[in-house]
Amino acid sequence: MEFLAWLEGSALALWIRESLWGYPIVLSSHAVGMAIVVGMVSMIDIRVLGFARKIPISSFNSLFNLTWAGFAVNFTSGCMLFSGDAIKFFNSTPFRIKIILIILGMISVWMLLREVKGMDTGVSSARARFIAAVSLLCWFGAITAGRLTAYL
Amino acid sequence: MDITAILTAIEASWPGVTIRDVAWLFPMLETLHFMGLCTLFGSLMVIDLRLLGIARFIPMGPAMSFVPISIGAFLVNLCSGIGFFCADPFTYYPNLAFRIKMVLILVAGLNAVWFQYIEAPKIKSLPPGTPTTLTVKAIAALSLLLWIGVIVMGRMIPYLEE
């Protein structure tokens, strides 16, 4: 709690809360990063689930660096947004659910990439399809929880 | 009929009234709008990054099978977006960020139509690994930039009020 109070009083938090452009700029980066991360992950998920089977799964590899870059943008912008109103976010149930879903989403992507390593065209294993479905639910659930954070 | 009368009619319309009255509808539409945004941008990344050569090992034909996903996601966002507008037309209509967003969507749409009808038929059977033409790469880069602009302008709507 002391840490959260310190964070809220930091120069960064002050800039987020009080400068004219700080909050909108960081919020916009968070939305673009979300589109990159959830967009890319969900396309790989639906490919594993059986959509566009003629695409070799390994050909998505080159897109994954971009996904990590998107995640880095969202981790950074997310921490900045958190600092601006740390105590409120920390105590918000939808926010906590969102963070848990993101962690589970990251784990599922990591597991999925291990599972489909070297996989070419065609149908993925039942295990891979299950992980892909869990990943989709986690990321779309994180979006829902994120939206609710603004309301509850 | 002047614009104030039109906006008043939209505000009083059934979707406008319902979205304002039912407390959970607006957040639900927002959530759908965000999910649609991710799906639209994700499917466009597969197509456009293939065209740009970054994901050049994705075969061209199957990459194009993501087009219906882009269209479906766009329709979800069009419907939810119309819902937001109906709920509060006097806020959206004069809003600078909203207007820029609409122009960017229009340009992105024309860019996509140009690609679909003029350039796509020429490259449909490109084997994996082969580069596309400079025109196609320009279209793909423009598409991604325009949609990033759309996302940013959408997020700016509450901050660019008159």
Contacts between the chains, C-beta under 8 A, distances in Angstrom:
chain1	res1	chain2	res2	distance
A	23	B	159	7.6
A	24	B	155	6.8
A	24	B	156	5.7
A	24	B	159	4.3
A	27	B	155	5.4
A	28	B	151	7.2
A	28	B	152	4.4
A	28	B	155	4.4
A	28	B	156	6.6
A	31	B	37	7.7
A	31	B	151	5.1
A	31	B	152	7.3
A	31	B	154	7.4
A	31	B	155	4.9
A	32	B	148	5.6
A	32	B	151	5.4
A	32	B	152	6.6
A	34	B	34	7.3
A	34	B	37	7.9
A	34	B	38	6.5
A	35	B	37	5.7
A	35	B	38	5.4
A	35	B	41	3.9
A	35	B	42	7.4
A	35	B	147	7.9
A	35	B	148	7.9
A	35	B	151	5.8
A	36	B	41	7.2
A	36	B	45	7.3
A	38	B	38	3.9
A	38	B	42	7.0
A	39	B	38	4.7
A	39	B	39	6.9
A	39	B	40	7.7
A	39	B	41	4.3
A	39	B	42	2.6
A	39	B	43	7.5
A	39	B	44	8.0
A	39	B	45	5.8
A	40	B	42	5.7
A	40	B	45	6.0
A	41	B	42	7.8
A	42	B	38	6.3
A	42	B	39	6.3
A	42	B	42	5.3
A	43	B	42	4.5
A	43	B	43	6.2
A	43	B	45	7.2
A	43	B	46	5.3
A	43	B	66	7.1
A	46	B	69	7.9
A	51	B	65	7.6
A	52	B	62	4.8
A	52	B	63	7.9
A	52	B	65	4.9
A	52	B	66	6.9
A	53	B	62	7.9
A	54	B	59	6.2
A	54	B	61	7.0
A	54	B	62	4.1
A	55	B	58	5.5
A	55	B	59	6.5
A	55	B	62	4.5
A	55	B	63	7.1
A	56	B	57	7.1
A	56	B	58	7.9
A	58	B	57	7.6
A	59	B	55	6.5
A	59	B	57	3.9
A	59	B	58	4.6
A	59	B	59	7.9
A	59	B	128	7.2
A	60	B	55	7.2
A	60	B	58	7.5
A	62	B	49	7.8
A	62	B	54	5.9
A	62	B	55	5.0
A	62	B	56	7.8
A	62	B	57	7.1
A	63	B	45	6.9
A	63	B	46	7.4
A	63	B	49	6.1
A	63	B	54	7.4
A	63	B	55	5.2
A	66	B	45	7.6
A	66	B	49	7.6
A	66	B	54	7.8
A	139	B	38	7.9
A	140	B	35	5.7
A	143	B	31	6.4
A	143	B	34	4.9
A	143	B	35	5.8
A	143	B	38	7.0
A	144	B	31	5.0
A	146	B	34	7.7
A	147	B	27	5.8
A	147	B	30	5.3
A	147	B	31	4.5
A	147	B	34	6.3
A	148	B	27	6.6
A	148	B	31	7.9
A	150	B	27	7.7
A	151	B	27	5.2
